[in-house]
Amino acid sequence: MQNKENVRLAPADGKLGVLIPGIGAVTTTFLAGVEAIKMGLARPVGSLTQMATIRLGKRTDNRSPLIHDFVPLSRLEDLVIGGWDIFEDNAFEAASKAKVLETSLLEKVRGPLEAVKPMKAVFEHDYVKRIDGPNVKKGSRMERAQALIEDIRRFREENQCARMVMIWCGSTEVFHKPGAVHQTLESFEKGLAANDPGIAPSQIYAYAALMSGVPFANGAPNLTTDVPALLDLARERNIPICGKDFKTGQTFMKTLLAPGFKARMLGIEGWFSTNILGNRDGEVLEDPGSFKTKEETKLSVLDQILQPHLYPDLYGKLYHAVRINYYPPRGDAKEGWDNIDIFGWLGYPMQIKVDFLCRDSILAAPLVLDLVLFLDLAQRAGMKGVQEWLSFYFKAPMTAPGLYPEHDIFIQLMKLKNTLRWMRGEDLITHLGLEYYD
Ligand SMILES: NC(=O)c1ccc[n+]([C@@H]2O[C@H](COP(=O)([O-])OP(=O)(O)OC[C@H]3O[C@@H](n4cnc5c(N)ncnc54)[C@H](O)[C@@H]3O)[C@@H](O)[C@H]2O)c1
């Protein structure tokens, strides 16, 4: 199937502005990494846009270019990064406090990190209860939305950005369901003007981004753009959006293992996941409201992969629990344990234990880079609304209303690569492969 005439990709020329609410562990690890890679001090390990190839045509064709040679993506040298935080620390100070990266590496990228000074944030303590900071905007929600729009305009002008992308790397907000205020753009804007407490800060950033024509990605599990008012705004203005919650650590492991058990029709009786972590994210997640938001995305994954309604004998009685405990000595070096009780032929039980000593922000940083570059590509390809092909990066992928998300990481990867092939008018790869045996 050739689609050459379907997608006209605008070139990736000029500066790409990257605006990030939340200059914490993930953002500073991303930023320091980009600078270190530009200086030739490190390799972009974990990033598809920088390291992965894409197979084109038949297996016998031997065509496997790098993704960044196949589709036009911004170069790291063209990224200009800025953001907002409730704390005044510049990105060097924030990175030093986050303690993800060694001081010796941080010193080498000190200059560019010090240059990133957070703009005043839009913050509501009721949405993130464990932290408070001085670097915040004042006024009604609408006044603060207008101030964000002005921040975006000024950043674009001062840095001469050709295009921009926004990605939420702020703390996880408390669990929050869509209300009447989120149903239409009109009700949402009335809510902003009336300072309706039902509108979360992350939604104010997303509104400001979309009103400014800037694509928006959500790295946390907050509701944010998953409401009719903002979904409609993205579609009406032809702006791509994606989310939610970076797929790293324990859930990444879960989405590798669960499709494997299901593929072999092995049953699961129980899956108990527990985590200890000691960074600021862990502290915020000690609050039951913020934890509930995280728990929802972590729990939904297994249900959607295993489809117990189709396989009641195998997964109908699955007991699934997720715990997160704040444990300061570990800092960003999280430990995630999984105990999985599976059963096989004749119902015989077996156990699997996974102990992942991971580094949260090291796993998340390359996802930030890929999302920024792919979301900008989506916009240059004229794609709008929810970008399901970016599900690969998320624990709770956004989909069109009424559609269940695809969680199997290998199906997600196929979808992502087929989308790139489709953009370039290459044949989609179905893995049927009968032609090799004709
Ligand atoms: N592997 C990972 O690290 C990973 C995976 C999935 C999701 N996430 C999510 O990504 C987000 C960032 O993680 P982190 O480890 O960098 O956390 P962090 O606590 O180090 O950084 C978050 C920053 O956001 C700031 N912030 C909070 N509310 C804000 C607002 N309204 N406006 C501007 N800034 C605000 C905080 O002051 C803090 O500096 C969290 O929501 C986390 O749950 C992280």
The ligand as a Tripos MOL2 file, in Angstrom:
@<TRIPOS>MOLECULE
LIG
   44    48     1     0     0
SMALL
NO_CHARGES

@<TRIPOS>ATOM
      1 N1         10.4520    7.1250   35.4250 N.am      1 LIG1
      2 C1          9.9820    8.2420   35.9140 C.2       1 LIG1
      3 O1         10.7010    8.9740   36.4880 O.2       1 LIG1
      4 C2          8.5430    8.5640   35.6910 C.ar      1 LIG1
      5 C3          7.7290    7.6160   35.0880 C.ar      1 LIG1
      6 C4          6.3950    7.9080   34.8630 C.ar      1 LIG1
      7 C5          5.8970    9.1420   35.2480 C.ar      1 LIG1
      8 N2          6.6870   10.0400   35.8690 N.ar      1 LIG1
      9 C6          6.0800   11.2790   36.2900 C.3       1 LIG1
     10 O2          6.8140   12.3590   35.7820 O.3       1 LIG1
     11 C7          6.6600   13.4580   36.6660 C.3       1 LIG1
     12 C8          8.0450   14.0260   36.9790 C.3       1 LIG1
     13 O3          8.8040   13.0690   37.7200 O.3       1 LIG1
     14 P1         10.1080   13.5350   38.5120 P.3       1 LIG1
     15 O4         10.7350   12.3120   39.0570 O.co2     1 LIG1
     16 O5         10.8910   14.4690   37.6680 O.co2     1 LIG1
     17 O6          9.4560   14.3420   39.7230 O.3       1 LIG1
     18 P2         10.0840   15.5750   40.5180 P.3       1 LIG1
     19 O7          9.2860   15.6500   41.7840 O.co2     1 LIG1
     20 O8         11.5570   15.4480   40.6490 O.co2     1 LIG1
     21 O9          9.7990   16.8270   39.5810 O.3       1 LIG1
     22 C9          8.5350   17.3570   39.4230 C.3       1 LIG1
     23 C10         8.6700   18.8600   39.4720 C.3       1 LIG1
     24 O10         7.4050   19.4400   39.1450 O.3       1 LIG1
     25 C11         7.2600   20.6240   39.8980 C.3       1 LIG1
     26 N3          5.8590   20.9880   39.8630 N.ar      1 LIG1
     27 C12         4.8130   20.4450   40.5380 C.ar      1 LIG1
     28 N4          3.6710   21.0660   40.1890 N.ar      1 LIG1
     29 C13         3.9950   22.0060   39.2610 C.ar      1 LIG1
     30 C14         3.2440   22.9500   38.5270 C.ar      1 LIG1
     31 N5          1.9260   23.0450   38.6760 N.pl3     1 LIG1
     32 N6          3.9000   23.7500   37.6590 N.ar      1 LIG1
     33 C15         5.2550   23.6520   37.4980 C.ar      1 LIG1
     34 N7          6.0080   22.7810   38.1850 N.ar      1 LIG1
     35 C16         5.3810   21.9670   39.0540 C.ar      1 LIG1
     36 C17         7.8370   20.2550   41.2500 C.3       1 LIG1
     37 O11         8.2090   21.3970   41.9830 O.3       1 LIG1
     38 C18         9.0340   19.4100   40.8450 C.3       1 LIG1
     39 O12        10.2220   20.1780   40.7400 O.3       1 LIG1
     40 C19         5.9250   12.9520   37.9020 C.3       1 LIG1
     41 O13         4.5480   13.2510   37.8000 O.3       1 LIG1
     42 C20         6.1180   11.4590   37.7970 C.3       1 LIG1
     43 O14         5.0850   10.7220   38.4380 O.3       1 LIG1
     44 C21         8.0070    9.7810   36.0980 C.ar      1 LIG1
@<TRIPOS>BOND
     1     1     2 1
     2     2     3 2
     3     2     4 1
     4     4     5 ar
     5     4    44 ar
     6     5     6 ar
     7     6     7 ar
     8     7     8 ar
     9     8     9 1
    10     8    44 ar
    11     9    10 1
    12     9    42 1
    13    10    11 1
    14    11    12 1
    15    11    40 1
    16    12    13 1
    17    13    14 1
    18    14    15 2
    19    14    16 1
    20    14    17 1
    21    17    18 1
    22    18    19 2
    23    18    20 1
    24    18    21 1
    25    21    22 1
    26    22    23 1
    27    23    24 1
    28    23    38 1
    29    24    25 1
    30    25    26 1
    31    25    36 1
    32    26    27 ar
    33    26    35 ar
    34    27    28 ar
    35    28    29 ar
    36    29    30 ar
    37    29    35 ar
    38    30    31 1
    39    30    32 ar
    40    32    33 ar
    41    33    34 ar
    42    34    35 ar
    43    36    37 1
    44    36    38 1
    45    38    39 1
    46    40    41 1
    47    40    42 1
    48    42    43 1
@<TRIPOS>SUBSTRUCTURE
     1 LIG1         1 GROUP 0 **** ****
